[in-house]
Each structure stands twice: as C-alpha cells, then as structure tokens.
Amino acid sequence: MSAGAARFALVWCPCESREEARRMAHALVAERLVACVNIVGPLLSVFAWEGEIDESEEYGVLCKTSAEKMDDTIARLAELHSYDTPVIVGWTADQATPQALTWLDNALGPQAS
C-alpha cells in the first residue's frame, strides 16, 4: 500500500435521475465533503424489493473523498436522496498515486481566502 493511500475513499450511490445526481454532486463538492463526483448512466438496476424482483433506470454517483470525510459524505447523501431506502456504500482505496492524494488534500482542505 502506498503511504497515505488509505486516506482516499470512494462512495457509490445510485439515484433516480441525472438531475438528482447532478444536484447531489454539486452540493457535496460545494460543501467540500468530496473532491469530485463521477455521474454514470443511465444504468439498468435489477433488484430485490419487498419480496419481488424489480428493475429501474438509475444514475450512479461515484464520489471521491477522504476516509475522514466518508461517514459525513454518506450521511449527507442520505439527507439529499429522494429514495426512502437509498443504497449508499463506501470503501477506502488500497492504493492511490501521490498526485491523486495531493489533489484530494487540496480539494478537501480549507478553502483559500
């Protein structure tokens, strides 16, 4: 593992529309909880729900953040999300380039005056 790499974390969350994904992404970046959000989709999700197999078109958000901000990022996504039961998962990265870690620190650190 690279030195400091455990600081880099990712959070994944599907949502109902591109507009919702964009709204959540802008809020998370503006609040400096994440350095970047990749919006992926549309995706076809097939899932178990209330004893049935269902499917829907969704958009996924992949958030790049720090391990220190991962819990706050997950909590904020849950607040912003339109679903009653959003599936939001996070994990720390085993490795990252030094450049990625520097970028992450700069993006999430105190905002310059």
ABEGO torsion letter per residue (X at the ends): XBBGAAABBBBBBBBABAAAAAAAAAAAAAAGABABBBBBOBBBBBBBBGGBBBBBBBBBBBBBBBAAAAAAAAAAAAAABABABBBBBBBBBABBBAAAAAAAAAAABBBBX
